[in-house]
Amino acid sequence: KFVAWGETGLDFHQFPNQNFAATSAQLKSFPQQLQIAKQLNKPVIIHTREAQSQTLQILKENLPRSHLIQVHCFTEDERFAKELLMEFPNLYIGFAGVVTFKNSNSLRVAASAVPMDRLLLETDGPYMAPVPHRGKVSHPGYI
């Protein structure tokens, strides 16, 4: 038995000399994944990185406003967090250890804009352990 659909979404981050998933393939499969989740009436776990406008547009086109959504390991800005929260009243935003990293000031601003009743903390193990455990395998005991 499964309780949610995902992790699915868009990740347009470019790694040097690597191509994990072509943008065109992501833009094709993401709406398809959302349609399946909607048909099965399952919550959706969303991954999005460097694809704010496309992610929001595809969510709006494929899910009802009332759909239960978790945006996993959020690494975007305050504006995007607020847009998601306003558009989807049953959307929750999860933050991993990256929010504690020295260069994550804008992410901390985004986290502070998320109401406590819609804020999730997550390990995103085995990576992204919070400071002072950065570089170690992440686990729930670090939260």
Salt bridges, closest charged atoms under 4 A:
GLU7 OE2 - HIS47 ND1 3.13
GLU7 OE1 - HIS72 NE2 3.48
ASP11 OD2 - HIS47 NE2 2.77
ASP11 OD2 - ARG49 NH2 3.02
GLU50 OE2 - HIS13 ND1 2.69
GLU78 OE2 - LYS82 NZ 3.05
GLU83 OE1 - ARG79 NH1 2.49
GLU87 OE2 - ARG65 NE 3.85
GLU122 OE1 - HIS72 ND1 2.48
ASP124 OD1 - HIS72 NE2 3.46
